[in-house]
């Protein structure tokens, strides 16, 4: 396992932080195959690395109920289930595309799980072209996510998609 000093990470640029996180994720996945353990560690790593993350977690597809169910996360209490096509998570899952929302108040049908959330990025987790979940990240600041977050979080999700299949 790669040792990461979280305090030193905060001195790095966003891009450098993501690069370090991706290396850590590789090390985590190499030594462990339990889905819950891996997703829990990934959310913890992201939350502790990026101080502007208010909430970070996974919603996983529940085929029996045909909705998304809360998976491992870091942050305050969260919505347990989200309908496909509803809110940012349900829309990202349905459309199989990353969504960046600069102001959640302007997203039609946004689901307010935490009133402190101001902006959000949701990345679909795809396996063999099928959506199997989403990675959801919220910030307490408006317009906080950008193309750098999108690129690196999509890469991270690609690394973990096969453990969720």
C-alpha positions as CSV (number, residue, x, y, z in Angstrom):
1,X,0.0,0.0,0.0
2,X,1.2,3.5,-0.8
3,X,1.5,5.7,2.3
4,X,-0.2,9.0,1.7
5,X,0.4,12.0,4.0
6,X,-2.9,13.9,3.7
7,X,-1.4,17.1,5.1
8,X,1.2,17.2,2.3
9,X,-1.5,16.4,-0.3
10,X,-3.2,19.7,0.6
11,X,-0.1,21.6,-0.7
12,X,-0.5,20.0,-4.1
13,X,-2.5,21.2,-7.0
14,X,-5.9,19.6,-7.7
15,X,-4.4,17.7,-10.6
16,X,-1.5,16.5,-8.5
17,X,-3.8,15.4,-5.7
18,X,-5.9,13.3,-8.2
19,X,-2.8,11.7,-9.7
20,X,-1.7,10.6,-6.2
21,X,-5.2,9.4,-5.4
22,X,-5.3,7.3,-8.5
23,X,-2.0,5.6,-7.5
24,X,-3.5,4.9,-4.1
25,X,-6.6,3.4,-5.7
26,X,-4.5,1.1,-7.8
27,X,-2.7,-0.1,-4.7
28,X,-6.0,-0.6,-2.8
29,X,-7.5,-2.6,-5.7
30,X,-4.4,-4.7,-6.1
31,X,-4.5,-6.1,-2.6
32,X,-8.3,-6.4,-1.9
33,X,-11.2,-7.7,-3.8
34,X,-14.1,-7.0,-1.4
35,X,-16.4,-4.4,-3.0
36,X,-17.6,-2.8,0.2
37,X,-14.1,-2.4,1.6
38,X,-12.8,-1.0,-1.6
39,X,-15.6,1.5,-2.1
40,X,-15.4,2.5,1.6
41,X,-11.6,3.2,1.3
42,X,-12.1,5.1,-2.0
43,X,-14.7,7.4,-0.5
44,X,-12.5,8.0,2.6
45,X,-9.5,8.7,0.5
46,X,-11.4,11.2,-1.6
47,X,-13.0,13.0,1.3
48,X,-9.8,13.3,3.2
49,X,-7.8,14.4,0.2
50,X,-10.2,17.1,-1.1
51,X,-11.3,19.4,1.7
52,X,-13.9,21.0,-0.5
53,X,-15.8,17.8,-0.8
54,X,-18.9,18.1,1.5
55,X,-20.1,14.6,0.7
56,X,-18.8,11.7,-1.4
57,X,-20.3,8.3,-2.0
58,X,-21.6,5.6,-4.2
59,X,-25.1,4.8,-5.2
60,X,-25.4,1.3,-6.6
61,X,-28.1,-0.1,-8.9
62,X,-30.6,-2.4,-7.2
63,X,-32.1,-4.4,-10.0
64,X,-34.8,-5.9,-7.7
65,X,-36.2,-2.5,-6.9
66,X,-35.0,-0.8,-10.1
67,X,-33.5,2.1,-8.3
68,X,-30.2,3.3,-6.8
69,X,-29.4,2.4,-3.3
70,X,-26.9,4.1,-1.0
71,X,-23.5,2.5,-0.9
72,X,-20.3,3.4,1.0
73,X,-20.0,7.2,1.6
74,X,-18.3,9.9,3.7
75,X,-20.3,12.9,4.9
76,X,-23.6,13.5,6.6
77,X,-26.7,11.3,6.4
78,X,-27.8,10.7,2.8
79,X,-30.9,9.7,0.8
80,X,-31.1,5.9,0.9
81,X,-32.8,5.3,-2.5
82,X,-33.0,7.3,-5.6
83,X,-35.3,6.6,-8.6
84,X,-33.7,6.2,-12.0
85,X,-34.0,9.5,-13.9
86,X,-34.6,11.5,-10.7
87,X,-32.2,14.1,-9.4
88,X,-28.6,14.4,-10.5
89,X,-27.7,10.8,-9.6
90,X,-30.7,9.2,-11.2
91,X,-30.3,11.3,-14.4
92,X,-26.5,10.6,-14.6
93,X,-27.3,6.9,-14.2
94,X,-30.1,6.9,-16.8
95,X,-28.1,8.9,-19.4
96,X,-24.8,7.2,-18.7
97,X,-23.0,10.6,-18.6
98,X,-21.1,12.7,-16.1
99,X,-23.1,15.7,-14.9
100,X,-21.6,18.8,-13.3
101,X,-24.1,21.1,-11.6
102,X,-22.7,24.5,-10.6
103,X,-25.8,25.4,-8.6
104,X,-28.0,22.6,-7.4
105,X,-30.9,25.0,-7.0
106,X,-31.1,25.3,-10.7
107,X,-31.1,21.6,-11.5
108,X,-34.7,20.5,-12.2
109,X,-35.8,17.9,-9.8
110,X,-32.7,18.1,-7.6
111,X,-33.0,15.9,-4.5
112,X,-31.9,17.8,-1.4
113,X,-30.4,15.2,0.9
114,X,-28.2,17.9,2.5
115,X,-29.2,21.6,2.5
116,X,-25.5,22.6,2.7
117,X,-24.9,21.2,-0.8
118,X,-24.4,23.9,-3.4
119,X,-22.7,22.2,-6.3
120,X,-22.3,18.6,-7.4
121,X,-20.6,16.2,-9.8
122,X,-22.0,12.7,-10.6
123,X,-20.1,10.2,-12.6
124,X,-21.9,7.0,-13.8
125,X,-20.2,3.7,-13.1
126,X,-20.3,1.7,-16.3
127,X,-19.5,-1.9,-17.0
128,X,-19.8,-3.4,-20.5
129,X,-21.8,-0.3,-21.5
130,X,-24.3,-0.7,-18.7
131,X,-24.8,1.7,-15.8
132,X,-24.3,-0.2,-12.5
133,X,-24.0,2.8,-10.1
134,X,-22.8,6.4,-9.7
135,X,-20.2,8.2,-7.8
136,X,-21.7,11.4,-6.3
137,X,-19.6,14.3,-4.9
138,X,-21.1,17.4,-3.4
139,X,-19.5,20.7,-2.3
140,X,-20.8,23.4,0.0
141,X,-19.6,26.0,-2.5
142,X,-21.2,27.0,-5.8
143,X,-19.5,26.1,-9.1
144,X,-16.7,24.1,-7.4
145,X,-16.3,21.2,-9.9
146,X,-14.6,21.6,-13.2
147,X,-13.1,19.6,-16.1
148,X,-10.2,18.5,-14.0
149,X,-12.6,16.8,-11.5
150,X,-14.5,15.3,-14.4
151,X,-11.4,13.8,-16.1
152,X,-9.9,12.3,-13.0
153,X,-13.1,11.1,-11.3
154,X,-14.1,9.4,-14.6
155,X,-10.7,7.7,-14.6
156,X,-11.1,6.6,-11.0
157,X,-14.6,5.2,-11.7
158,X,-13.2,3.3,-14.7
159,X,-10.6,1.7,-12.4
160,X,-13.3,0.4,-10.0
161,X,-16.1,-0.5,-12.4
162,X,-14.9,-4.1,-12.8
163,X,-15.1,-4.8,-9.1
164,X,-18.8,-3.8,-9.2
165,X,-19.8,-6.0,-12.1
